[in-house]
């Protein structure tokens, strides 16, 4: 089972949570996203299982909860991927202009990924950049790695993992799952 749920950081972060959980929220810019993620999880799973953190800081449920999840956010959008199949990764990005996207692609994309961008018409190349970027991030997040490892992920290679992408309006969504899962607009639940 895979479940992908989208919400808004501004709405979810204002929702009620137990004070013990709120006390664990970081201060500063990350606070609203952290709170939104916990509210999203608690709306899907009640009671919310205990959350621990891996070596690279990836949150996970304890071993006695046979579920895996990954959270991602971009702007006011947040995505939750929940699974009972094994470790998962997801990424969400608002497709937006980025002055240095070509430089980033040249530095971080594999030859196959660069070729994928180049086969697109010029007006579609920025969307192709974000499509590949989200796939790469989903792969890294599935591994529990850090964004600094993005160059090591090649989203065009066949692997034992399933990598899927979906464009929803201005949102680019990608998932990396241990078993086949096709991401589509119909597979996405909005809160």
C-alpha positions in Angstrom: 0.0 0.0 0.0 1.2 3.5 -0.9 -0.6 6.6 0.0 0.4 10.1 -1.1 -1.3 13.1 0.6 -0.9 16.8 -0.2 -1.7 19.7 2.1 -0.8 23.3 2.8 1.9 24.2 5.3 0.0 27.4 6.4 -3.2 25.5 7.1 -1.8 22.4 8.7 0.8 24.2 10.9 -2.0 26.1 12.6 -3.9 22.9 13.5 -3.9 21.5 17.0 -1.3 19.1 18.2 -0.5 17.7 21.7 1.6 20.2 23.7 4.3 17.4 24.2 4.7 17.2 20.4 4.7 21.0 19.9 7.5 21.2 22.5 9.7 19.1 20.1 9.1 21.5 17.2 12.2 23.4 16.0 12.2 27.2 16.3 12.7 29.5 13.4 11.9 29.0 9.7 11.6 25.2 9.9 8.9 25.3 12.6 5.8 25.7 10.4 6.9 22.9 8.0 7.7 20.6 10.9 4.4 21.2 12.6 2.5 20.8 9.2 4.3 17.4 8.7 3.3 16.2 12.2 -0.3 17.3 11.7 -0.5 15.6 8.3 0.9 12.4 9.8 -1.5 12.6 12.8 -4.5 13.0 10.4 -3.6 9.9 8.6 -2.4 7.8 11.6 -4.1 8.1 14.9 -2.6 7.8 17.4 0.6 9.0 15.9 3.3 6.4 16.4 6.6 7.3 18.0 9.1 9.0 15.5 12.8 8.4 15.6 15.6 9.8 13.4 18.2 8.0 11.2 21.9 8.8 10.9 21.2 11.5 8.3 18.2 12.8 10.2 15.5 11.1 8.2 12.4 10.6 10.5 10.9 7.1 10.8 8.6 5.2 12.9 10.1 2.8 15.5 10.6 -0.9 14.5 7.4 -2.0 16.1 5.4 0.1 13.6 5.5 -1.6 10.2 5.0 1.6 8.2 7.4 3.9 6.4 6.9 7.6 5.5 8.6 10.5 3.9 7.7 14.2 3.9 8.6 16.9 1.5 7.6 20.6 1.1 8.0 23.4 -1.4 6.5 26.8 -0.8 3.2 26.3 1.0 2.8 22.8 -0.3 3.6 19.6 1.7 3.5 16.0 0.6 3.4 12.8 2.7 4.1 9.4 1.2 3.1 6.5 3.5 3.9 2.9 2.8 3.7 -0.6 4.3 6.1 -1.9 1.6 9.4 -0.5 2.9 11.5 2.7 2.9 10.1 5.4 0.6 11.2 8.8 -0.6 9.1 11.6 -2.1 9.9 15.1 -3.3 7.6 18.0 -4.2 8.8 21.1 -5.9 6.9 24.1 -7.2 7.9 24.5 -10.9 9.4 28.0 -10.9 12.0 30.0 -12.7 15.5 29.5 -11.5 18.2 31.6 -13.1 21.0 29.0 -12.6 19.0 25.8 -13.5 21.2 25.0 -16.5 24.4 25.4 -14.4 22.9 23.1 -11.7 21.8 20.5 -14.3 25.3 20.5 -15.9 26.9 20.0 -12.4 24.4 17.5 -10.9 22.7 15.6 -13.7 24.0 12.4 -15.3 24.5 12.3 -19.1 21.2 10.5 -19.5 19.4 13.2 -17.4 21.0 16.0 -19.4 19.9 14.3 -22.7 16.3 14.1 -21.3 16.3 17.9 -20.8 17.8 18.5 -24.2 15.2 16.5 -26.0 12.5 18.8 -24.7 11.4 21.9 -26.6 13.0 25.0 -25.1 9.8 26.1 -23.4 9.5 22.7 -21.7 13.1 22.4 -20.5 12.6 24.2 -17.2 9.8 21.7 -16.4 12.1 18.8 -17.4 14.7 20.2 -15.0 12.2 20.1 -12.1 10.9 16.7 -13.1 14.4 15.2 -13.0 15.3 17.2 -9.8 12.3 15.7 -8.0 13.1 12.2 -9.1 16.7 12.6 -7.9 15.6 14.0 -4.6 13.1 11.2 -4.1 15.8 8.6 -4.7 18.2 10.3 -2.1 15.4 10.6 0.4 14.4 7.0 0.0 18.0 6.1 0.9 17.9 8.4 3.9 20.7 10.5 2.4 21.4 14.2 2.3 20.7 16.7 -0.5 24.5 16.9 -0.9 24.4 13.4 -2.4 22.1 14.4 -5.3 24.8 14.0 -7.9 25.1 10.3 -7.0 21.5 9.6 -8.0 20.8 8.9 -11.6 17.0 8.8 -12.2 17.4 7.4 -15.7 19.1 4.1 -14.7 17.1 1.0 -14.2 17.3 -0.1 -10.6 15.6 -2.4 -8.1 13.5 0.6 -7.0 10.5 2.1 -8.6 10.7 5.8 -9.5 7.6 7.6 -10.7 6.8 11.3 -11.4 3.6 13.3 -11.8 3.0 16.9 -12.7 0.0 18.5 -11.0 -0.4 22.0 -12.2 2.6 23.9 -11.0 3.7 21.0 -8.7 6.3 18.5 -9.7 6.0 15.3 -7.6 8.2 12.2 -7.6 8.3 9.1 -5.5 10.9 6.3 -5.0 9.4 3.1 -3.7 10.7 -0.5 -3.1 7.9 -2.1 -5.2 6.2 -0.8 -8.3 4.0 2.3 -7.8 2.8 4.5 -10.6 2.2 8.1 -9.4 -0.8 9.8 -11.1 -3.2 12.6 -10.3 -5.7 9.9 -9.2 -3.3 8.5 -6.7 -2.9 11.8 -4.9 -5.2 12.7 -2.0 -5.6 16.4 -1.0 -6.4 17.5 2.5 
